[in-house]
Amino acid sequence: MASGGGHSSPGTPGDSDTAPVTVQTSGSTGFHLSRTRSCGAVLILFFINMLNYMDRYIIAGILKEVQVYFDIDDGLAGLLQTVLTCSYTVSAPLFGYLGDRYNRKILMGIGIIIWSSAVLAGSFVNKSGFWLLILCLSVVGIGQAIYSTIAPTIIADLFTDAKRTWALSFFYIAIPVGSGLGYILGSAMSRLTCDWHWALRVTPCLCFVALFLLIFLVPDLPRGAAENHTDSLLSRTSWLQDLKYLVTNWSFMLSSFGAAAVIFTTGVLGFWGPIYLNRAQTRQPPEEKKVSSNDSIIFGSITCVAGILAIVIGALISRHLRKKNPHADPLICAAGLLLSTPFLFSVIVVASKSIVAAYICIFFGDMFLAMNFSIVSDILLYVVIPSRRSMAEAVQITISHILGDAFSPYIVGAISTALQKSQPNFIEKEFESLQHALLICPFVTIIGAGLFLWTAHHLKEDQENALNYIQDSANVITTN
């Protein structure tokens, strides 16, 4: 890779086919929405994103019941999350390319219909239908990829600067809130109905409400409207040209690899955390067992609260430090990963001694990890030109999830299963084998911190390149 192009062609790799194209749009500089409608649109996008993550983590909240129902080991259980994430990441680049060129509301609506229908279908599988559930989850990933690659670019076209940072922060609060509610909903519905299948039948109904809200209340703005930028600047470029632009953007690529470290760790903890704490109960004194009798519900509540605090704190720190240091955002991400490392290690070590102490460590570990979510997306939006942002979201999704949670739950589950089979007493080693497998997480967070520190070295140049490119293209439109 090489850093961004020269000043004569800011924000691009320098090919002539990416020069600004003069396009007469329907007033790309004339779209001014009321504050109420803009905020309402963000609220709706938040709601849909929350449902997205609820569906992604409901299985984790009922994992023990699912393992018993299908009689599967940790390796196959990890495959449930891996197949969803793999289909999500593989399909994302296609929908990112389409999202930069076609009606974004229609594409997002199709995504919602696909993923909610697949979740509902998965709720009807029987004991011989494990691989049918796997197929349903793979379809869920495709539908979620359509929404996740496009939704942040809608927010980018509603706000700029500090307002965009706060809007994105609110949007990404849906990650911990949705994940936490997924655990809670899965566990609660399973206990209420004595059948884990019902846990998958709630969110599809809410998704169709979300679809109605999306169609009628979310505006369909031209791309780059908030920056008075032409709507179809690069509509004639190819997928390979867009990809070439992105892979030569150092800040984008390095921050995407850094995000992979975050998602690797959150993917492992999100999927295996509740069942790990459940197994840790076998090592607890009786008084501790009472505290930890509802692991998925407690784990979900901690995820919600820690995530909300983290994203708000991250946005506040970013807003304050960005004025003083142009490299602040990746430095905050690096600090979050480094601060999370000792807490993640402590969770793994202390769970066998005190569940309460483990929950405290999980809270702080989650909080420092979640500081990265909105900041990484904000970095993407200000180092990538508007007409390539959906593609950028898609490529970042692919990088961060393929190297992150696409395989991390399966890897940890496979290591745990291998360690169990190598021990003479299978039952007694269930906890220890998973404990040893989880030790990979602290090492990954340290690598991620280093990648964000590297991002800081290139951030200012790439941000200026993107800004200059926007200004140059606006001048071309004005003169024509």
N, C-alpha and C positions, 0 to 999 in steps of 0.2 A: 504494500500500500504506500501511497504518497500523500502528503498533506494537500489541502485544498488548492485549487488553481490560482493563477496569477491575478493580479488586481485588474488586468485588462478584461478579464472574463470572470468576474466574481461569482463564487458559489457554484461553479461548474467545473468539470474536469478539463474544460478547454476545447471541446469539440464544437465545430461550427454549427452542427445540427441542433445544438441546445441554445443557440442565441435567441433572444427575445423575439417572439412572433407578434406582429401587430394584429390584434383581433378586436373587432367591434363587438363588445358584449352588451348585454342589456343593462348597462349601467352598473358595472361592477364597483364603481365608487359611490353608488347612490343607495346602497342598502343600509338603512339605519333602523334597527329594531328598537322598540322600547326596552327599558331595563327590565320591566316585568316579564316581557315575552322571552327575552334572552335568558333570564334566570330560570324561568319556567322550563325552557328547553333543556337547560343543564340538569334540572331536577328530574325530568323524564329520562334523560340519558343515564343519570345516576341510578334510577330505579331499575332500568333494564340491565345495567352493568351489575347491579346487586343480584338480580335473578341469575345472571350469567354465572357468577361465582357460587351462588347457592347450589345450582345444579352441578357445579364442578366438584363440590365437597360434600354433598349429601351422602355419597357412598362411603366416604371416610368416616362419617358419623355413625354408620351402621355396619362398619367393616367386620366386626366380630360376628354379627348375625349372618352376614353374607357368606363369610368363610364357613360357618357351620352349615348353612343351607346347601351350598354347593360342594362342601367337603373339599376345600382347596387349601394349599399351603401358602406361606408368605410370598413365595415367588409368583404364583398365579394371582394372588390378591393384588400384588403390586402392578400386575399387568392391566388391571382395571383402570388405573389412573394413567398408565403409560400409553395405552391405545387411544384414549381420548386426546391426550396432549399431542401425540404424534400426528393424528389426523388434523388437529388444530394447526400445528406448525407447518405441515406439508402443504396444506391448502391456502394458508395465509398469503403467500406471494401472489397467487392468482387473483385473489379478491382485493388485494392492495392495488394491483395494476388496474383492475376494473373500477375501483373506488376513486381513482384519479381521473376517470374518464366518463363514467355514467352516473345516473341519478343515485345519490347516496341513500336517500330514504327508501327507495324501492329495494336496493340491495340489502339494507339493514332489516327491512321487513321480511324479506325472503329468509335471511339468516335466523330471525326469531322463530318463524314458522318451522324451519327445518329442525332446530335444536329442541324446541319444546315438544314437537311431535315425536322425536326420537326418545326423549326422556319418558314420555307417556308410554310409548311402545315397550320400553325396557321394564316398565312396572308389571308387565303381564307374562314375563318369562317363568318357566317352571324349573324344577330341579335338574332336568336334562338340558336346559337351555343356557348354560353358562356362556357358550360361544356366541349365542344369539344376543346376550347382554353385551358382550364385547363388541359385536357389530353395531348395536344401538349406540353405544358410547362413542364409537368412531364417527358415526353420523352426527352426534351431538357436537363433537369437536369441529366438524366442518361448518355447522351453523354458527357456532360461537366465533369462529375465525372471521366470518363475514362481518359480524357486528364489531368485534374488537379492533379490527384494522381501520374502520371507518369512523366510529364515534368520536375519537379524540380530535379528528380533523374538523368535525362540525364545531366543536368548542373553539378550536383555533380560529375559525372564521366568525366567531361571535365576539371575541375579546382579544385584546393585545396587552402586552407588558404585565403589570402587577395583577390586573383583573383576570388575565388568562391564567396566571399562576394559581390564583385562588380558585378559579373555576375548575381547573384541572385537579387541584388538591381535593376539592369536594367530590369530583367525579371518581377519583381513585380511592376515596374513603370506602367506596363500594367493594373494594377488594377484601379488606379485613372484615367489614360488616357482613358482606355476602358469604364469605367463607365461614365466619362464626355462626351465622344463622343457618348455614347448611348443616353444620354439626348438630346444632340445637334442633332444627326441624327434623332431621333424619332420626335422631335419638328419640325425640318426643313422639313422633308419629309411630315409630316402631313399638314403643312401649304402650302407647294408647290403643293401638289396634292389634298388637301381638303379631304383626306381620310387616316385615321391612318393606314389602312392595308398596304400601301406602305412602311411604316417605317420598316416592317418586311421582306422586299423583297430585301434589299441591301446586308446585311451581308452574306446570303447563297452563293451568287456569289463569294464573297471574300474568303469564307471558302474553296471552291473548288480550288482556286488559292493556298491557304495555304496548302491544302492536297498535291498538286503537289510538292511544295517546301519541305515539310516534307519528302516525299518519296525519292526524288532524292538528297537532299542537307544536310539532318541531318544524321550524322553517327550513326551507331548502335554499341555502345561500350559495352564491358563486364561490368557488375556491379562491381564497385569498381576499375575501371581501373586507375583513377587518383591517387589512393593510393596504386597501385600495389597489389591489393587485389583479391583473387580468385573469379571468376565469379559466381560459383554455390555453394558457401559455405554452404548455408542452404536450398538447393533446395528440400531436403527430409523432412523438418520439416512441421508440420501441421499448419493449420490456428490458432488453439487454442494455440499451442506452441509459435507462433509468437505474438499472443495477450498477452499471459502471460508475455513474455519478455517486451512488451511495457508498460503494466499497472504497472509493478514493477520498472519502470524508473521514478523517481520522477520529474526530470527536464522536461522530455517530457510531462508528464501528467499535471503538474502544468502550464507549458507554454501554453498547449493546452486549459486549462480552462481560462487562462488569455486572450488568443486570442479570446475566445468566447465572452468576454466582449467587445472587440474591434469590432467584427463582429456584435454583437447585436446592437451596437450603429450606426455603419456605415450602417447597413441594414435598420434601422428605418429612419435615415436621408436621405439615398439614395432613398428610396421609397417615403417617405412622405414629404421630404424637399421642392421640387418644388411646390406641391399643397398647402402646408402650407403657403408658401410665397405668392402664388396666392390668397389664402383666406385672408391673412393679408392686401391685397390691399384695402379691403373694409373699413379698419380702417385708411387709409392713406389720407393725404391732396393731392390735385390734382397734385402738382409738384412731389410728391413721386411716384404716379401711373405711370407717364411717365418713370421713371427709371426702374420700375419693370414689364414692359409689356412683357418681354420675359424671364420668370422665368426659364424655363428648359434650355434655351441656356446659360443664365448667370450662373446658378447653375452648369451646366456641365463644363463651362470654369473655374470656381473657383475650381471645383474638380480636373480638369487636372493639373492646375498650382500648387495648394497646394500639391497635391500628389507627383508630380515630385520633388518639393523642399524638401518635407518631407523625401522621401526615400533617396535622395542624402545626405541630412544633417544627417540622421540617420546612413548611411553607413560610413560617415566621422567621426562622433563621435564614432561609434563602433570601427572603425579601430584604432583610437587614444587611446581610453580608455582601450581597450582590452589588450594592451601591459602593462598597469599599474595595471589593476584590472581584475582578471579572472572572476569576477561576473558582468562585465560591461553591457553585453547585456540585461539581464532581468531588470537591474536597469534603463537602457535607456527606455525600454518599460514601466516600472512603471511610470517614469517621464513624458513620453508622455501622458499617460492616465490622470495623475493628472493635467497636464498643460491644457489638453483639457476641463476638467470639467467646469471651470468658463465660458469659451467661449460657451460651449453647453447650459449652463443655460441662458446665456445672449441672445443667439439667440432666445430662447423661449420667453423671457421677452420683448426684444426690438422690435421684429418684428411688433408689433401692433403700435409702435411709429415711427420707422424709418426703411425702407427696406434697405437703404444704410448701416446703422449700423449693421443690421442683416447679410448682405453679408460679412461684415468685420469679424464679429464673426464666421461665417461659414468658412471663409478662414483659420483662425487660429485654429479653432476646428478641421477641416479636416486635417490640416497640422500636428498637434500633434498626432492625431490618426493614420495617415498613416505612421508615423515613425516606427510603429511596424511590418509592413508587411514582409519586407525582413529579419529583425532581428529574428523574430519568426521562420521562415523557416531555417535560418542559425543555430539557436540553435538546431533544430531537426536534421540537417545533421551532427553535430559534437557530439551529445550525443547518436545517434543511429548507429549501425553497418550497412555497405553498403547493405548487403543482405536483410535487413528488412526495408529499407527506403521507398519503395513504400507503404508497409503496414502501416508504420508510418504516411506517408502523408495522407493515407486514414482514419486512425483512428483519426488523428488530424482534418481532414475535418469533420468527423462525429461529434466529440465532439464540435468543435467550431461553427459549423452551426446548429446542433440540439439545442444547448443552445444559439445560436446567432440569425442569421437572418432567420432561418427556421420558427420561430413563431413570432419573434418580430414585423414585419410589420402587421401581422394579429392581434396580441395582441393589438397593438396601435390602429389599425382600429376598432377593436371590442369595446375597451374602448371609443373611440370617438363616435361611433354609439350609445352606451348605454347612454352616457352623453347627446347626442343630443335628444334622445327619452325621456329623463327625464325632458327636458326643454319645456315650453309651446310654445316658438317661435323657431321653428326648424332652419330657415334660419339664424337668428342672432346668433345662438349658434354654427354654423358650425366651425367657427374659434376658439372660446373659448374651445370647446370640444376637438379638436385636440391639442390645446395648452396644455391643462391639461394632455392629454394622453402622450405627448412627455416628460413630466417632469420625466419620469422613467429613461431616458438616463443618466443624471449626476450621479445618484446613482449607476448604473451599472458600469460606468467607475471607480469609487472609489473602488468597489469590485475587478475589474480587476487589478488595481494597486497593491492591497494587494497580489493577487495571483502571480504576477511577483516578488514581493519582497520575497515571499516564495520560488520561483524558484531559486533565487540567492543563497539561503542557500545550495542547493544541486548541483548546476551546476558544480563546479570544480570536484567533485567526479565522477559524471556521465560521464563527458567529458573524464576524465582519464581512466575510465573503458572501454569506447568504443575504445579509442586509443590503450590501451594495448591489447585489444582483436584482433584488426587489426594486430598489430605487432606480436602477438603470432601465429596467423593463417598464416602470411607470413613466419614466421620461420619454421612452419610445412611443408609448400610447398617447401621451400628452401632445407630443410634436406632430403626431399623425392625426 
